[in-house]
Amino acid sequence: MQVWVGLGNPGPQYALHRHNVGFMALDTIAEVHSFGPVQKKFQGWVQEGRIGGAKVLLLKPATFMNESGRAAGEALRFYKLDTDALTVFHDELDLAPFKVKVKTGGGTAGHNGLRSIDKHLGPDFRRVRLGIGHPGHKDRVTGYVLGNFAKAEQDDLVDMLGAIASEAEWLAKGEDVRFMNDVALRQAG
């Protein structure tokens, strides 16, 4: 069993925010891979399904970004899993818009969702970093991440989410490099 956590804030007013791209990624994966119905569990919303041969639990914490670690920790404890079973999808200011990178471990780069998970579970979990670009000055970061994707970005956003869902089997198999390469190829195509 793997637990894939998408980071975001609950509520329709946040749905299209850059900060919610982790939620968007999980929604697309669930749709493409025909996951089961949404259930309320682990202080969030979960869907269960299979990606290739792997059983995957998708979890969108309902705790708001700053407390995401509570939901992730509860799910891992329930299934008696370590952080090597955890993958977190999140927005990344330090990546160009719509670039997708995977890494395990590392710092939190000021991301409150990552900071919460690190606090509850430690830093050794896999992260799928979804590039949103940087607004140029740190004083503009909050408004930028809590703002909607621009209309001009919609096609690129849909392409990125579709590529992630289509290539998710590589992620489920632990083939992170192949996943990144194939996502990039789909986006270029």
Secondary structure, DSSP 8 states (H G I E B T S, - for coil): -EEEEE----SGGGTTBGGGHHHHHHHHHHHHTT----EEETTEEEEEEEETTEEEEEEEESS-GGGHHHHHHHHHHHTT--GGGEEEEEEETTS-TT-EEEEES---TT-HHHHHHHHHH-S-SEEEEEE----SSGGGHHHHHTSB--GGGHHHHHHHHHHHHHTHHHHHTT-HHHHHHHHHHHHH-
